[in-house]
């Protein structure tokens, strides 16, 4: 069974975040080889130095490994930043 790409995993996490927060909490997938990396100059510098590997999540100034950050940690961080959970109809 082939493993999923980071982009596919990001999409899956965003689907779950949308269920919990609507549009208030989103991850953005940026390939290290894409021009979009220029939107994150500090990360771009780290990539050029070889100091980070693909699979990072940055929330404010905190960098997490995509592979080990638990979903509930992301939720807590988004809540700390003011994201409100979507109320669900019973």
VOVO-893559 format. One record per atom (N, C-alpha, C): x, y, z; residue in one letter. Coordinates in nm, 3 decimals, padded with zeros to 5 digits, m for minus. Example, Ala and Ser with C-alpha at 12.3 -4.5 7.8 and 13.67 -1.06 7.14 Angstrom:
       u       v       w residu
  01.319 m00.569  00.780      A
  01.230 m00.450  00.780      A
  01.320 m00.330  00.780      A
  01.285 m00.225  00.708      S
  01.367 m00.106  00.714      S
  01.290  00.003  00.787      S
# end
This chain:
       u       v       w residu
  00.084 m00.118  00.000      X
  00.000  00.000  00.000      X
  00.089  00.124  00.000      X
  00.074  00.212 m00.098      X
  00.160  00.329 m00.104      X
  00.128  00.428  00.009      X
  00.230  00.493  00.058      X
  00.207  00.593  00.162      X
  00.154  00.722  00.099      X
  00.089  00.802  00.180      X
  00.035  00.927  00.130      X
  00.143  01.035  00.130      X
  00.131  01.130  00.040      X
  00.225  01.241  00.033      X
  00.194  01.341  00.144      X
  00.289  01.428  00.172      X
  00.267  01.533  00.271      X
  00.150  01.622  00.229      X
  00.137  01.647  00.101      X
  00.026  01.730  00.053      X
 m00.108  01.662  00.080      X
 m00.115  01.531  00.057      X
 m00.238  01.457  00.086      X
 m00.270  01.455  00.235      X
 m00.168  01.439  00.317      X
 m00.188  01.440  00.461      X
 m00.235  01.578  00.507      X
 m00.176  01.684  00.452      X
 m00.218  01.820  00.486      X
 m00.365  01.841  00.451      X
 m00.407  01.793  00.335      X
 m00.547  01.805  00.295      X
 m00.637  01.732  00.394      X
 m00.596  01.614  00.436      X
 m00.674  01.536  00.532      X
 m00.686  01.609  00.666      X
 m00.576  01.665  00.714      X
 m00.578  01.741  00.840      X
 m00.666  01.864  00.825      X
 m00.657  01.933  00.712      X
 m00.741  02.051  00.690      X
 m00.889  02.014  00.690      X
 m00.924  01.898  00.636      X
 m01.063  01.853  00.639      X
 m01.110  01.837  00.784      X
 m01.025  01.779  00.866      X
 m01.059  01.759  01.008      X
 m01.066  01.893  01.081      X
 m00.972  01.983  01.053      X
 m00.975  02.116  01.113      X
 m01.102  02.191  01.073      X
 m01.143  02.177  00.947      X
 m01.266  02.243  00.900      X
 m01.387  02.191  00.976      X
 m01.389  02.061  01.005      X
 m01.498  02.004  01.084      X
 m01.501  02.066  01.224      X
 m01.384  02.090  01.281      X
 m01.375  02.142  01.418      X
 m01.386  02.294  01.427      X
 m01.330  02.365  01.327      X
 m01.318  02.511  01.337      X
 m01.375  02.589  01.218      X
 m01.431  02.523  01.120      X
 m01.473  02.594  01.000      X
 m01.349  02.646  00.927      X
 m01.353  02.772  00.885      X
 m01.239  02.831  00.815      X
 m01.140  02.901  00.908      X
 m01.161  02.891  01.038      X
 m01.078  02.965  01.135      X
 m00.940  02.903  01.156      X
 m00.920  02.779  01.116      X
 m00.791  02.712  01.139      X
 m00.757  02.630  01.015      X
 m00.648  02.666  00.950      X
 m00.607  02.597  00.828      X
 m00.456  02.580  00.827      X
 m00.411  02.472  00.767      X
 m00.269  02.452  00.738      X
 m00.247  02.486  00.592      X
 m00.130  02.532  00.560      X
 m00.094  02.558  00.420      X
  00.022  02.467  00.383      X
  00.003  02.389  00.277      X
  00.110  02.304  00.228      X
  00.200  02.387  00.137      X
  00.329  02.386  00.164      X
  00.427  02.454  00.079      X
  00.541  02.358  00.054      X
  00.562  02.324 m00.070      X
  00.674  02.237 m00.108      X
  00.804  02.316 m00.096      X
  00.906  02.253 m00.043      X
  01.035  02.320 m00.027      X
  01.095  02.364 m00.160      X
  01.054  02.302 m00.269      X
  01.107  02.337 m00.401      X
  01.021  02.438 m00.475      X
  00.913  02.486 m00.413      X
  00.822  02.576 m00.483      X
  00.855  02.723 m00.457      X
  00.807  02.808 m00.545      X
  00.824  02.953 m00.529      X
  00.748  03.003 m00.406      X
  00.647  02.928 m00.362      X
  00.569  02.968 m00.244      X
  00.652  02.975 m00.117      X
  00.765  02.906 m00.115      X
  00.850  02.909  00.003      X
  00.900  03.050  00.031      X
  00.905  03.135 m00.071      X
  00.948  03.274 m00.053      X
  00.854  03.350  00.042      X
  00.732  03.300  00.060      X
  00.639  03.362  00.155      X
  00.683  03.343  00.299      X
  00.781  03.257  00.321      X
  00.831  03.225  00.455      X
  00.983  03.238  00.456      X
  01.034  03.364  00.456      X
  01.179  03.385  00.441      X
  01.266  03.317  00.546      X
  01.219  03.311  00.669      X
  01.300  03.246  00.773      X
  01.312  03.096  00.747      X
  01.203  03.035  00.706      X
  01.205  02.892  00.673      X
  01.291  02.870  00.549      X
  01.279  02.959  00.451      X
  01.359  02.949  00.329      X
  01.508  02.945  00.362      X
  01.550  03.032  00.455      X
  01.692  03.033  00.497      X
  01.732  02.900  00.558      X
  01.645  02.844  00.643      X
  01.675  02.716  00.706      X
  01.683  02.603  00.604      X
  01.594  02.608  00.504      X
  01.595  02.507  00.397      X
  01.725  02.517  00.318      X
  01.765  02.638  00.282      X
  01.891  02.657  00.207      X
  02.012  02.604  00.283      X
  02.010  02.618  00.416      X
  02.121  02.569  00.500      X
  02.114  02.419  00.524      X
  02.001  02.359  00.488      X
  01.982  02.217  00.517      X
  01.949  02.191  00.662      X
  01.902  02.294  00.733      X
  01.877  02.283  00.876      X
  01.739  02.223  00.908      X
  01.650  02.216  00.810      X
  01.519  02.155  00.830      X
  01.491  02.058  00.716      X
  01.409  01.959  00.747      X
  01.369  01.861  00.647      X
  01.222  01.881  00.617      X
  01.177  01.837  00.501      X
  01.033  01.848  00.472      X
  00.951  01.780  00.581      X
  00.837  01.840  00.605      X
  00.748  01.786  00.706      X
  00.749  01.868  00.833      X
  00.743  02.001  00.819      X
  00.738  02.086  00.938      X
  00.606  02.163  00.940      X
  00.561  02.192  01.059      X
  00.445  02.278  01.080      X
  00.494  02.392  01.167      X
  00.460  02.515  01.125      X
  00.498  02.632  01.202      X
  00.370  02.700  01.248      X
  00.357  02.718  01.378      X
  00.246  02.791  01.436      X
  00.309  02.904  01.515      X
  00.284  03.027  01.468      X
  00.355  03.144  01.514      X
  00.503  03.119  01.493      X
  00.584  03.127  01.597      X
  00.728  03.105  01.581      X
  00.773  02.967  01.623      X
  00.679  02.881  01.659      X
  00.712  02.746  01.705      X
  00.711  02.649  01.587      X
  00.817  02.573  01.571      X
  00.828  02.476  01.463      X
  00.809  02.335  01.520      X
  00.724  02.258  01.454      X
  00.695  02.121  01.496      X
  00.724  02.026  01.380      X
  00.761  01.906  01.411      X
  00.773  01.802  01.309      X
  00.633  01.755  01.272      X
  00.604  01.757  01.144      X
  00.475  01.714  01.091      X
  00.445  01.571  01.134      X
  00.549  01.492  01.150      X
  00.533  01.349  01.176      X
  00.504  01.317  01.322      X
  00.532  01.409  01.413      X
  00.514  01.376  01.554      X
  00.419  01.469  01.629      X
  00.373  01.577  01.567      X
  00.282  01.667  01.638      X
  00.144  01.603  01.646      X
  00.093  01.582  01.765      X
 m00.041  01.526  01.776      X
 m00.147  01.626  01.731      X
 m00.256  01.576  01.677      X
 m00.364  01.663  01.630      X
 m00.414  01.752  01.744      X
 m00.425  01.696  01.866      X
 m00.476  01.777  01.977      X
 m00.383  01.892  02.012      X
 m00.254  01.881  01.984      X
 m00.161  01.993  02.004      X
 m00.192  02.104  01.904      X
 m00.219  02.068  01.779      X
 m00.257  02.169  01.680      X
 m00.386  02.238  01.724      X
 m00.482  02.161  01.771      X
 m00.610  02.217  01.816      X
 m00.587  02.316  01.929      X
 m00.508  02.276  02.028      X
 m00.479  02.367  02.142      X
 m00.413  02.496  02.094      X
 m00.320  02.485  02.000      X
 m00.252  02.604  01.949      X
 m00.350  02.696  01.875      X
 m00.436  02.639  01.792      X
 m00.535  02.721  01.721      X
 m00.631  02.787  01.820      X
 m00.672  02.714  01.923      X
 m00.760  02.772  02.025      X
 m00.688  02.884  02.100      X
 m00.562  02.862  02.132      X
 m00.482  02.965  02.201      X
 m00.474  03.092  02.117      X
 m00.471  03.075  01.985      X
 m00.464  03.189  01.894      X
 m00.601  03.251  01.865      X
 m00.705  03.195  01.927      X
 m00.837  03.256  01.916      X
 m00.936  03.186  01.825      X
 m00.899  03.075  01.765      X
 m00.994  03.003  01.680      X
 m01.103  02.943  01.768      X
 m01.226  02.958  01.724      X
 m01.341  02.906  01.799      X
 m01.391  02.779  01.732      X
 m01.423  02.681  01.813      X
 m01.480  02.557  01.760      X
 m01.619  02.582  01.704      X
 m01.650  02.510  01.598      X
 m01.781  02.518  01.538      X
 m01.878  02.437  01.623      X
 m01.994  02.496  01.653      X
 m02.092  02.419  01.729      X
 m02.160  02.321  01.634      X
 m02.187  02.205  01.684      X
 m02.246  02.098  01.603      X
 m02.391  02.075  01.645      X
 m02.477  02.065  01.546      X
 m02.618  02.036  01.576      X
 m02.631  01.889  01.616      X
 m02.716  01.863  01.712      X
 m02.736  01.726  01.758      X
 m02.836  01.654  01.672      X
# end
